[in-house]
Amino acid sequence: MARKKGRIRRSFSRASKRVRRGARKAAPIVGLIGAGAYGALRQRVSDQLAPITANIPAGNIADEVGMLGVNWIVGRFIGRRVPILRQITKAGMIIEAARIGEAVATGQLGIGSTNGNGNNANNVIG
């Protein structure tokens, strides 16, 4: 008996493929919304964390270290369930890492600063 040729079934539908394409285009906008929301909330959260960050032995960047930790904790445990919160905390971690890097580059930490020649100003032996 001859086998009947039927349609080949796909494991995905074209409609779901279109939805995925649309979601990829919206991702940069969601990232900008997350960064804007983080910028709006940062000072309020930082003020409430001030008593805790005063105890962090990180010098001038204790606030940035505290905010980086808060972003990591919130993104890790709550951000899994709330996608926009995940975007906000991701933007927050990028911003705080940039601020810490700026502090290192300008010498606010006492490490990593240069004296203009490309030599490390704090690497004095002698």
C-alpha positions as CSV (number, residue, x, y, z in Angstrom):
1,M,0.0,0.0,0.0
2,A,1.4,3.3,-1.0
3,R,2.1,5.8,1.8
4,K,0.1,9.0,1.5
5,K,2.2,12.1,1.1
6,G,1.1,14.8,3.5
7,R,2.2,18.3,4.4
8,I,5.4,18.5,6.3
9,R,4.7,19.9,9.7
10,R,6.9,22.6,11.1
11,S,8.0,22.8,14.7
12,F,7.2,26.5,14.7
13,S,4.6,28.7,13.2
14,R,5.3,31.7,11.0
15,A,3.2,33.9,13.4
16,S,5.6,33.0,16.3
17,K,8.6,33.9,14.1
18,R,7.1,37.3,13.4
19,V,6.5,37.9,17.1
20,R,10.1,37.1,17.8
21,R,11.4,39.5,15.1
22,G,9.3,42.3,16.5
23,A,10.5,41.7,20.0
24,R,14.2,42.0,18.9
25,K,13.5,45.5,17.4
26,A,12.0,46.8,20.6
27,A,14.9,45.7,22.9
28,P,17.0,49.0,22.6
29,I,13.9,51.0,23.5
30,V,13.4,48.9,26.6
31,G,17.1,49.3,27.5
32,L,16.7,53.1,27.3
33,I,13.5,53.0,29.4
34,G,15.4,50.9,32.0
35,A,18.3,53.4,32.1
36,G,16.0,56.4,32.5
37,A,14.1,54.7,35.3
38,Y,17.3,53.9,37.0
39,G,18.5,57.5,36.7
40,A,15.2,58.7,38.2
41,L,15.3,56.3,41.2
42,R,19.0,56.3,41.9
43,Q,19.2,59.3,44.3
44,R,16.3,58.1,46.4
45,V,17.7,54.6,46.8
46,S,21.2,56.0,47.5
47,D,19.9,58.3,50.2
48,Q,18.2,55.4,52.0
49,L,21.4,53.3,51.7
50,A,23.6,56.0,53.1
51,P,23.8,54.6,56.6
52,I,24.8,51.2,55.2
53,T,27.3,52.5,52.6
54,A,29.0,54.6,55.3
55,N,30.3,51.3,56.7
56,I,31.7,50.0,53.5
57,P,35.5,50.5,53.5
58,A,35.7,51.6,49.8
59,G,36.6,55.3,50.3
60,N,35.0,57.7,47.9
61,I,33.2,55.0,45.9
62,A,31.3,53.4,48.8
63,D,28.0,54.7,47.4
64,E,28.7,53.2,43.9
65,V,29.7,49.9,45.5
66,G,26.5,49.8,47.6
67,M,24.3,50.6,44.6
68,L,26.1,48.0,42.5
69,G,25.4,45.4,45.2
70,V,21.7,46.5,45.4
71,N,21.3,46.2,41.6
72,W,22.9,42.8,41.6
73,I,20.7,41.5,44.4
74,V,17.5,42.9,42.9
75,G,18.3,41.8,39.4
76,R,19.3,38.3,40.6
77,F,16.3,37.5,42.8
78,I,13.4,39.8,41.7
79,G,14.4,40.6,38.1
80,R,13.8,37.1,37.0
81,R,10.1,37.5,37.4
82,V,9.8,41.2,36.3
83,P,11.4,41.8,32.9
84,I,11.4,45.6,33.1
85,L,13.1,45.4,36.6
86,R,15.7,43.2,35.0
87,Q,16.4,45.9,32.4
88,I,16.5,48.6,35.1
89,T,19.0,46.7,37.2
90,K,21.1,45.8,34.2
91,A,21.4,49.5,33.3
92,G,22.1,50.3,36.9
93,M,25.0,47.8,37.1
94,I,26.5,49.3,33.9
95,I,26.2,52.9,35.2
96,E,27.7,52.0,38.6
97,A,30.6,50.1,36.9
98,A,31.3,53.1,34.7
99,R,31.3,55.4,37.8
100,I,33.7,53.1,39.6
101,G,35.9,53.0,36.5
102,E,35.9,56.8,36.3
103,A,36.9,57.0,40.0
104,V,39.8,54.7,39.3
105,A,40.9,56.7,36.2
106,T,40.8,60.0,38.0
107,G,42.7,58.8,41.0
108,Q,39.9,59.1,43.6
109,L,40.9,55.6,44.8
110,G,44.6,56.0,44.8
111,I,45.1,53.3,42.2
112,G,45.2,53.3,38.5
113,S,45.8,57.1,38.0
114,T,48.5,58.3,35.6
115,N,50.7,61.3,35.6
116,G,50.2,62.2,31.9
117,N,53.2,60.2,30.6
118,G,51.4,56.9,30.8
119,N,53.3,56.0,33.9
120,N,51.4,55.0,37.0
121,A,51.8,57.9,39.4
122,N,51.3,55.7,42.5
123,N,53.9,53.1,41.5
124,V,56.8,54.8,43.2
125,I,59.4,52.4,44.4
126,G,62.0,53.6,46.7
